[in-house]
Amino acid sequence: MDAILDLFSSFEIDEQTLFLGMILVATILIVFSLAFILIGVRSPLKDKLLEIRSESGSQKLKKNRRLDNTLESLAPIMAPKSSKERETVRHQLMHAGYHDASALSTYYAIKGVSLVIGLTIAGSLYFLVPDLSNLNLLMAVSVGAGLYAPNVGLNRMVKKRQSKLRGGVPDALDLLVVCTESGLGFNAALRRVADELMISHPEFADELDTVCAKIKAGIEMSDAFADLVERTGVTEITGLVNMLAHASRIGGSISQTLREYTEDFRDRRNQEVEEIAAKIPTKMIFPLLLFIWPCFFIVAIGPSLLALSASLGK
């Protein structure tokens, strides 16, 4: 026993050996992660459910289930314990267009991988370039970027998709007014609008298709549109939901209701554009002060100053 202890005490671990050991551990973890992804870890119950679903025609689920199981096993590492925070992230994923049940697990798994990459970059900077100036700042930035990059990416995806959905609302309303006034029922008109917008606004057309499917399944029209607002986060159509619900309760004309709401919506959009245009002169002050005016003074007064300095120098 003493010989073994003396053997272990004879080893000296320097920074290079420690760094190589960390690389070895990271490589082993990556190999095991890839093995779990390729092989998959499933319980017998999940295997049986997968077999039943595959027999019913769900072949796509069978292909993606291994990856989902692996991500579900990795997600608890980064998943917060607060149910409110998880619900907030779930709504953001839903607004970004990810409605799968495994979207939340996938997001937290990606966040964990991103954090590991940030820590690896920080460790590499610490061992490879220890004499670099502002090393602590670069390491903190690397870890912070690895931790918050998925959040920033998700927010950008949400804003981009909501912008596309808002762009399709005016065209959808105009087409819906034309279809309802031409004699089509509201459900048929909504179905026709969804088909027509499939090329120009595919995201909004897909959401309208979901609304049509819900109405066809027996859900109330107002509830289906309320689900649309919650699913997309586009609050601009909340007024349309309220007006349609009121018209369906009192038995009013849906086409007239749509025309009135379309006019109000167009006026509101014009007011928003006018508001943005009114803010432009104020926002242009800072570029003028920082970039344009100094160049103007250099061009206008520079030659005179050069001539004056030459004259005074003589």
Secondary structure, 3 states (H helix, E strand, C coil): CHHHHHHHHCCCCCHHHHHHHHHHHHHHHHHHHHHHHHHCCCCHHHHHHHHHHHHCCCHHHHHHHHHHHHHHHHHHHCCCCCHHHHHHHHHHHHHCCCCCCCHHHHHHHHHHHHHHHHHHHHHHHHHHCCCCCCHHHHHHHHHHHHHHHHHHHHHHHHHHHHHHHHHHHHHHHHHHHHHHHCCCCHHHHHHHHHHHCCCCCHHHHHHHHHHHHHHHCCCCHHHHHHHHHHHHCCHHHHHHHHHHHHHHHHCCCHHHHHHHHHHHHHHHHHHHHHHHHHHHHHHHHHHHHHHHHHHHHHHHHHHHHHHHHHHHHC
